[in-house]
Amino acid sequence: MEDDIKALSNHETFARFIQSIEAAREEAIGDIGAASTEQIQQLAGRIVAYDDILKMVNWEALRMRHQESLV
């Protein structure tokens, strides 16, 4: 899977897709303030999943690599 991620990392469309995952993570974090206890648990699970994806693809390096094409 590492080789696949490395190959995908060459494409700015992949970087934009991962950027949308980061945006979804930030939105979920923002939703926590108005959430019930049950909703907080669901949001926390989503945030952890988003974090796992961002770590798996090394989002920081990917963002730097495609910084000119990411808005």
C-alpha positions in Angstrom: 0.0 0.0 0.0 2.9 2.4 0.6 3.9 2.2 -3.0 0.4 3.0 -4.1 0.2 6.0 -1.8 3.6 7.1 -3.1 2.4 6.9 -6.6 -0.8 8.8 -5.8 1.1 11.5 -4.0 2.5 12.6 -7.4 -0.9 13.7 -8.5 -2.3 17.1 -7.4 -5.9 15.7 -7.7 -5.0 13.2 -4.9 -3.6 16.1 -2.9 -6.9 18.0 -3.4 -8.9 14.9 -2.3 -6.8 14.6 0.9 -7.2 18.3 1.5 -11.0 17.7 1.5 -10.5 15.1 4.2 -8.6 17.6 6.3 -11.5 20.1 5.8 -14.0 17.4 6.9 -11.8 16.8 10.0 -11.8 20.5 10.8 -15.6 20.6 10.3 -16.1 17.7 12.7 -13.9 19.4 15.3 -16.0 22.5 14.9 -19.2 20.6 15.4 -18.2 19.2 18.8 -19.1 22.4 20.6 -22.8 22.1 19.9 -23.0 18.3 20.0 -24.7 16.0 22.5 -22.7 13.4 24.4 -23.7 10.7 21.9 -22.9 13.0 18.9 -19.5 13.8 20.5 -18.6 10.1 20.5 -19.6 9.8 16.8 -17.6 12.9 15.9 -14.6 11.7 17.8 -14.7 8.5 15.9 -14.8 10.4 12.6 -12.0 12.7 13.7 -9.8 9.7 14.6 -10.5 8.1 11.2 -9.6 11.3 9.4 -6.4 11.7 11.4 -5.5 8.1 10.5 -5.9 8.8 6.8 -3.9 12.1 7.0 -1.1 10.3 8.8 -1.1 7.4 6.4 -0.6 9.7 3.4 1.8 12.0 5.2 -0.4 15.0 4.6 2.2 17.6 5.7 4.7 16.4 3.1 1.9 16.1 0.5 0.7 19.6 1.2 4.2 21.0 0.8 4.7 19.1 -2.4 1.5 20.5 -4.0 1.3 23.8 -2.1 1.1 25.8 -5.4 -2.0 24.0 -6.6 -3.8 23.8 -3.3 -6.1 26.7 -2.4 
